[in-house]
Amino acid sequence: MDPNRSTPLRAVALVCTLAPSPAPSSSQLLAEQTMAALAEHGVTGKTIRIADHDVKPGVRTDMGDGDAWPEIRDTILGTDILVLSTPIWLGHPSSIAQRVLERLDAELSESDDEGRMLTYGKVAAVCVVGNEDGAHKVSADLFQGLNDVGFSLAPNAVTYWVGEAMQGTDYQDLDKTPEKTAATTATLAANTAHLARRLKGVPYPAS
C-alpha cells in the first residue's frame, strides 16, 4: 500500500473504441477495471468514451465549431493520471487513439509561469485489447506519444489482453478476467498512483 495514500489523486480514462455508447466495448471494460484498481490506491475519477463526443481533427487546443476537445482537455488538466485505452486495429492503435494524441500535441505550445508544459507532473498509463498479438507495439506507440507531450510513465504502465490469432473472442466475452491480466492491471495501478503522488509532492524543475 502506498504510504502517502492520503494524498488525493484524480484520474480520467479516455476510451478509444471506435464504437459509440451503448455498444459494448472491451476497451471500455479494461479501462473500467483499471480505474477500479486505481481506486484501491485512493484514486477517483471517470471514463470518457471519445466516440460519444465530437472531437475534431487538428493539433490545436480548440478547433472551434462545436469541438468537444476543450472540455475533455479541461478534465485532463484537472487530473493527475491519464489512462488511454485502445483496441488494436490492423496492428495499430485505433484512429481515435491517434486523434487523441494529435489533439494532445497542442500541449507542446502550452506552459505554466515557470516554462513547464501543463502536462508535466501528470502520469499516463495504457490499456490495450485485441484479438491477435501486437499489444507491445501498440503500447510502444502510445508511450512515445504520451511522453512527447509531457506525461510521465511508471514501470509496467500498460495492461493488456490479446486473444489467439485467427479467432474472434473479445475480452468482454471471457467468462472471467484472466489472472495474468488482472495482476498486470493491479501493478499498473500501484506504480502509476505511486509515481503520481511523488510528482504531485515534488514537481519537475522549471525549464
Secondary structure, 3 states (H helix, E strand, C coil): CCCCCCCCEEEEEEECCCCCCCCCCHHHHHHHHHHHHHHCCCEEEEEEEHHHCCCCCCCCCCCCCCCCHHHHHHHHHCCCEEEEEEEEECCEECHHHHHHHHHHHHHHHCECCCCCECCCCCEEEEEEEECCCCHHHHHHHHHHHHHHCCCEEEEEEEEEEECCCCCCCCHHHCCCCCHHHHHHHHHHHHHHHHHHHHHHHCCCCCC
